[in-house]
């Protein structure tokens, strides 16, 4: 079911994929894609794909902002993040940045519905009570979002 739905979504959304990739490339010249190591079923680490919604050196800027703020918290987030590009704001608003995860579904790393995959740096913080999340394939969307 997941494979059929993901294949159909990629075919139907292919014009959106192309326009989004082109818009990101035109805006700042960087790669239109962002990959991040996430933890999936049985603790397997995989590369999750997204359209890049932040400037090219976003990770470096984030580390500098954390240091300047004197913050050591792993999940440090900014309310109005200056690293988000104009195209990035648009694609986040409509969740277009998540579309490349259909590729993860085709690869078997993810399902359409399941617990959202955590970044490796957050997954190490998950306590024993929530380890059951790793018995399922992570999802493009979770039950809370449906």
Secondary structure, DSSP 8 states (H G I E B T S, - for coil): -HHHHHHHHHHHHHHHHHHHHHHHHHHHSS-SEEEEEEE-GGG-EEEEEEE--B-TTHHHHHHHHHHHHT---TT---SS-TTB-HHHHHHHHTTGGGTTHHHHHHHTSEEEES---EEHHHHTT--GGGGGGGGS-EEEE-GGG-
